């Protein structure tokens, strides 16, 4: 501990940002002087538990206090975007014990289940995001000249954001994220950063670090960083695709097909096929974790979208390199295309593990691979193929979660109650809201 304090002092650090993640996937925390590192490790930074979304903690007694303890001393790193400060990602504790409703602790429990079998899940998470501005009461793309009809990979607007994106790249690299590409995505003001895959808990930590850095860097350049799933009705939304692989203790990929399986056209081993079958079987309930907002379902649309191709799967299917299915299979791994940018990476990953292990334990079969472009099929054609459709509203997704004991068990006693309650309140608030669209359409009509 003393050596860590000396290291940080030599790096110019005077204050630690002790950070945890709430149920909504939002980073929370407080500043702690570096001189209190010892107390921080022993006890943690204290917070009023009832003030944190999703804890259901009381206002009095020992369980009223929530403590965030650094996950490791080695992981504490100076934040380039905030000189003098270092990020200390924390696990949640209550009354001296790991707090079962802390999202990071939820994922730790899930990875422990894998470890009991000698397995580890690795994920490569691909965050898409918008750079916005708020002007005259409207949210608009930050770059006024970003107007191409199909802006994917646009090399006119991308260079205009090169200073911001380069600063973000440098910040992420300094924090240990191996960034290997940045590009302009398929909507105005939309970008994507890809960093190397890692053990799934580390990947979730890195995603939260990315969000902290991106908010700060964007603000410095006069922009607003947004991971709202779909800010513009006539533009594609932002995904948070997960590339998923399973490994044993010897470093062998367990999803890699045998030679005979590959010859039959399978990208995944029998174990991998069982895992994705579980993911597909629980897809409706997984929506609350992977697409957790009212706005998420403006992205997960069935049929024609105002934005044309959305790249967001509404159909529960799997297929080789098929971006129109919820599971896109690739050699030795699969891409889970359901999550959007608002997903809590810890809870989404923990639920994914629970679903996959259920498929393995029950030896489920995912069915035949889909090689159709599902976006081109009518709903009647989808029904003829017996392909299920994802929930089309948060309300529908909540009901699916409440009926899924496997995913609820993965969340734990507190969150299995709190998450549906909070999300139901969010849905009701939205459903009872009177929008500008309604007033324009109905106010003087009848």
Helices and strands as residue ranges (DSSP letters): H 2-10, E 15-21, E 27-33, G 34-36, H 37-42, E 45-48, G 49-51, G 62-64, E 65-70, E 77-78, E 85-94, E 97-98, H 103-116, E 119-135, E 138-141, H 157-160, H 162-174, E 179-184, E 190-195, E 198-199, H 200-220, E 224-226, E 240-248, H 259-263, H 270-281, H 283-290, G 294-298, E 315-316, E 318-320, E 327-330, E 333-336, H 345-361, G 374-376, H 379-384, E 388-389, H 394-402, H 405-411, H 415-431, H 436-442
